[in-house]
């Protein structure tokens, strides 16, 4: 094991320990360690909102929430509140305290504290399947990653805009997205790598970051042959996070890291 890889493992361990400590601090150590089991076994996302309520979305079992002072899980909504689905895949809280929930084919459901409202492909979104939701700390804009492109909601104008291949995206299926602190939107695609959409021109400009495809004569090599390198390890993106001037993207072949003008990857195991 070389020195660079040992240093990476040490740093990764420190990051995990820090995240666990922050979770314990945000929820309260006692509450965090004594939470009752969630009724849903196939959890897809979780969120602690600004009022202290813990939300958990599941596949095939519905949406649940837990008020920490009551310590009892409840199922959110009724048949009248939600479209005909028990599959929920993404959670976010916007600047107004509303809870956004992504579904399998019925768009997003939004809780305003009193009632639910649903936005679908027929009314607003470019696609029905929602993969991710992100809220900008700079503007309050909400971006929704769907099977048909990106939908961006502006609370300032109470309006929506769609961004699809017709607007310059390399493909319509968006697997992940995240706003950075400057308000730019970073996007991970199913097969087309990563892109940055800039706030200054209302997300019209896309700067692309992609990996070259790796293969050998037998077309069996699907990842880089080295552990570390430049650019992304794969164009198949699963998740993305933006923190300060760094962007991390999880791919099918490892982790891509963009920090300033530098782009590197740390490949997964053989």
C-alpha positions as CSV (number, residue, x, y, z in Angstrom):
1,X,0.0,0.0,0.0
2,X,1.7,3.3,-1.1
3,X,1.9,6.4,1.0
4,X,-0.7,8.4,-1.0
5,X,-3.3,5.6,-0.5
6,X,-2.6,5.3,3.2
7,X,-3.0,9.1,3.6
8,X,-6.3,8.9,1.7
9,X,-7.6,6.2,4.1
10,X,-6.5,8.2,7.1
11,X,-8.3,11.3,5.7
12,X,-11.4,9.2,4.9
13,X,-11.5,7.9,8.4
14,X,-11.3,11.4,9.9
15,X,-14.1,12.6,7.6
16,X,-16.4,9.7,8.7
17,X,-15.7,10.4,12.4
18,X,-16.4,14.1,11.9
19,X,-19.7,13.4,10.2
20,X,-20.8,11.1,12.9
21,X,-19.9,13.6,15.5
22,X,-21.8,16.3,13.7
23,X,-24.9,14.1,13.4
24,X,-24.8,13.4,17.1
25,X,-24.5,17.1,17.9
26,X,-27.3,18.2,15.6
27,X,-29.8,15.6,16.9
28,X,-28.7,15.5,20.5
29,X,-26.6,12.5,21.5
30,X,-29.3,11.0,23.7
31,X,-32.0,11.4,21.0
32,X,-29.7,10.2,18.2
33,X,-28.7,7.0,20.1
34,X,-32.2,6.1,21.2
35,X,-34.3,6.6,18.1
36,X,-37.0,3.9,17.6
37,X,-36.6,1.8,14.4
38,X,-38.2,3.3,11.3
39,X,-41.2,1.3,10.1
40,X,-39.8,1.3,6.6
41,X,-37.0,-1.1,5.9
42,X,-36.0,0.1,2.4
43,X,-34.9,3.7,3.2
44,X,-33.9,5.8,0.2
45,X,-33.2,9.2,1.9
46,X,-33.5,10.9,5.3
47,X,-33.7,14.6,6.5
48,X,-33.9,16.5,9.7
49,X,-35.8,19.6,9.0
50,X,-35.5,23.0,10.7
51,X,-38.2,22.2,13.2
52,X,-36.4,19.1,14.4
53,X,-38.6,16.5,12.6
54,X,-36.9,13.5,11.1
55,X,-38.2,12.4,7.7
56,X,-37.5,9.1,6.0
57,X,-38.4,8.2,2.4
58,X,-38.7,4.5,1.4
59,X,-39.2,2.3,-1.6
60,X,-42.5,0.6,-1.6
61,X,-43.4,1.5,2.0
62,X,-44.3,5.2,1.9
63,X,-43.0,8.3,3.6
64,X,-42.5,8.5,7.4
65,X,-41.7,11.2,9.9
66,X,-40.6,11.3,13.6
67,X,-41.0,14.2,16.0
68,X,-38.1,13.7,18.3
69,X,-39.9,14.9,21.4
70,X,-42.6,12.3,20.9
71,X,-40.3,9.5,19.8
72,X,-43.0,7.9,17.6
73,X,-42.8,7.3,13.8
74,X,-45.9,8.3,11.8
75,X,-46.7,7.7,8.1
76,X,-47.1,10.9,6.2
77,X,-50.1,11.7,4.1
78,X,-53.2,9.9,3.0
79,X,-54.4,8.6,-0.3
80,X,-55.9,12.0,-1.0
81,X,-52.5,13.7,-0.3
82,X,-50.2,11.7,-2.6
83,X,-50.5,10.2,-6.1
84,X,-50.8,6.4,-6.4
85,X,-47.4,5.4,-5.1
86,X,-45.5,4.2,-2.1
87,X,-42.1,4.9,-3.7
88,X,-40.2,8.0,-2.5
89,X,-36.6,8.7,-3.4
90,X,-35.4,12.2,-2.5
91,X,-35.9,14.7,0.4
92,X,-35.1,18.4,0.8
93,X,-36.2,21.4,2.8
94,X,-36.4,24.8,1.1
95,X,-35.7,28.2,2.5
96,X,-39.4,28.6,3.4
97,X,-39.4,25.5,5.5
98,X,-41.3,23.4,3.0
99,X,-40.5,19.7,2.6
100,X,-39.9,18.4,-0.9
101,X,-40.3,14.7,-1.7
102,X,-39.4,13.0,-5.0
103,X,-41.4,10.1,-6.3
104,X,-41.0,7.2,-8.7
105,X,-43.1,8.6,-11.6
106,X,-45.3,11.3,-10.2
107,X,-42.9,14.2,-9.8
108,X,-42.5,16.0,-6.4
109,X,-44.9,16.4,-3.5
110,X,-44.4,19.5,-1.3
111,X,-45.5,19.9,2.3
112,X,-46.1,23.5,3.4
113,X,-46.9,22.6,7.0
114,X,-50.7,22.3,6.3
115,X,-51.2,20.4,3.1
116,X,-49.4,18.6,0.3
117,X,-49.2,19.8,-3.3
118,X,-47.9,17.7,-6.2
119,X,-46.1,18.8,-9.3
120,X,-45.9,16.2,-12.1
121,X,-44.7,15.9,-15.7
122,X,-48.1,16.9,-16.9
123,X,-48.0,20.2,-15.0
124,X,-44.5,21.3,-14.4
125,X,-41.6,18.9,-14.5
126,X,-39.8,17.5,-17.6
127,X,-39.8,14.0,-16.2
128,X,-41.8,12.0,-13.7
129,X,-39.1,10.0,-11.9
130,X,-37.2,12.2,-9.4
131,X,-33.6,11.2,-8.5
132,X,-32.4,14.1,-6.4
133,X,-33.4,17.5,-5.0
134,X,-31.1,20.4,-4.0
135,X,-31.7,23.8,-2.5
136,X,-29.4,26.8,-3.1
137,X,-28.2,28.5,0.1
138,X,-27.3,31.6,-2.1
139,X,-30.7,32.1,-3.8
140,X,-33.2,29.6,-2.3
141,X,-33.7,28.1,-5.8
142,X,-34.7,24.4,-5.8
143,X,-33.4,22.1,-8.4
144,X,-35.1,18.8,-9.2
145,X,-33.2,16.0,-11.0
146,X,-35.6,13.9,-13.1
147,X,-35.7,11.3,-15.8
148,X,-36.5,14.0,-18.4
149,X,-34.1,16.8,-17.4
150,X,-33.8,19.4,-14.6
151,X,-36.6,21.5,-13.2
152,X,-35.5,24.7,-11.3
153,X,-38.0,26.5,-9.0
154,X,-37.4,30.2,-8.1
155,X,-39.1,31.3,-4.9
156,X,-38.3,34.9,-5.8
157,X,-40.6,34.8,-8.8
158,X,-42.6,31.7,-7.8
159,X,-41.9,30.2,-11.2
160,X,-40.4,27.1,-12.8
161,X,-37.9,26.5,-15.7
162,X,-36.9,23.3,-17.3
163,X,-33.5,22.4,-18.7
164,X,-33.2,19.5,-21.1
165,X,-31.2,18.2,-24.0
166,X,-33.0,20.9,-26.1
167,X,-31.2,23.5,-23.9
168,X,-27.8,21.9,-24.2
169,X,-27.7,19.0,-21.7
170,X,-25.8,16.0,-23.0
171,X,-28.6,13.7,-21.9
172,X,-32.0,14.1,-20.1
173,X,-31.6,11.6,-17.3
174,X,-30.0,13.4,-14.4
175,X,-28.9,11.2,-11.5
176,X,-27.7,13.8,-9.0
177,X,-27.3,17.5,-8.4
178,X,-26.0,20.0,-5.8
179,X,-25.7,23.8,-5.5
180,X,-22.4,25.2,-4.3
181,X,-22.1,28.2,-2.0
182,X,-21.9,30.6,-4.9
183,X,-25.2,29.4,-6.3
184,X,-23.8,27.5,-9.3
185,X,-25.5,24.1,-9.9
186,X,-23.4,20.9,-10.3
187,X,-25.1,18.1,-12.1
188,X,-24.2,14.4,-12.4
189,X,-25.6,12.5,-15.4
190,X,-26.5,8.8,-15.8
191,X,-23.9,8.2,-18.5
192,X,-22.5,11.7,-19.5
193,X,-20.3,12.8,-16.6
194,X,-20.7,16.0,-14.7
195,X,-21.6,19.6,-15.6
196,X,-21.6,23.0,-13.9
197,X,-24.6,25.4,-14.6
198,X,-23.8,29.0,-13.7
199,X,-26.1,31.2,-11.7
200,X,-24.9,34.4,-13.4
201,X,-26.6,33.5,-16.7
202,X,-29.6,31.8,-15.0
203,X,-28.2,28.3,-15.5
204,X,-28.1,28.6,-19.3
205,X,-24.4,27.8,-19.6
206,X,-23.1,24.3,-19.0
207,X,-19.4,23.5,-18.5
208,X,-18.8,19.8,-18.9
209,X,-16.4,17.5,-17.1
210,X,-16.1,14.0,-18.5
211,X,-13.9,10.9,-18.5
212,X,-12.5,9.1,-21.5
213,X,-14.0,5.7,-21.8
214,X,-11.7,2.9,-20.7
215,X,-11.7,-0.5,-22.5
216,X,-9.2,-3.1,-23.7
217,X,-9.2,-5.2,-26.8
218,X,-11.8,-7.6,-25.3
219,X,-13.9,-4.6,-24.1
220,X,-13.8,-5.9,-20.6
221,X,-12.0,-3.0,-18.9
222,X,-14.7,-0.6,-17.6
223,X,-12.5,1.5,-15.2
224,X,-9.1,3.2,-15.2
225,X,-6.2,0.9,-14.9
226,X,-4.6,3.1,-12.1
227,X,-5.7,4.0,-8.6
228,X,-5.2,7.7,-9.0
229,X,-5.5,10.0,-12.0
230,X,-6.9,13.1,-13.6
231,X,-10.5,13.9,-14.6
232,X,-13.4,11.5,-13.6
233,X,-12.9,7.8,-13.2
234,X,-16.3,7.2,-15.0
235,X,-19.1,9.1,-16.7
236,X,-21.7,7.1,-14.9
237,X,-22.5,9.3,-11.9
238,X,-24.5,8.2,-8.8
239,X,-24.2,11.1,-6.4
240,X,-22.7,14.6,-6.1
241,X,-21.8,17.0,-3.3
242,X,-20.5,20.6,-3.3
243,X,-18.6,22.0,-0.3
244,X,-16.7,25.3,-0.5
245,X,-14.6,25.3,-3.6
246,X,-14.6,21.4,-3.9
247,X,-17.0,19.2,-5.7
248,X,-17.1,15.4,-5.1
249,X,-18.9,13.0,-7.5
250,X,-19.5,9.3,-6.8
251,X,-19.3,7.2,-10.0
252,X,-19.5,3.5,-10.8
253,X,-15.7,3.4,-10.8
254,X,-14.7,5.5,-7.9
255,X,-14.6,9.1,-6.6
256,X,-14.0,12.2,-8.7
257,X,-12.8,15.3,-7.0
258,X,-12.7,18.8,-8.4
259,X,-11.0,21.5,-6.3
260,X,-10.5,24.8,-8.0
261,X,-8.9,24.1,-11.4
262,X,-7.7,20.6,-10.4
263,X,-9.6,17.4,-11.3
264,X,-8.5,14.1,-9.9
265,X,-10.0,10.7,-9.2
266,X,-9.6,7.9,-6.7
267,X,-10.6,4.7,-8.3
268,X,-12.5,1.9,-6.7
269,X,-11.2,-1.6,-6.1
270,X,-10.7,-4.1,-9.0
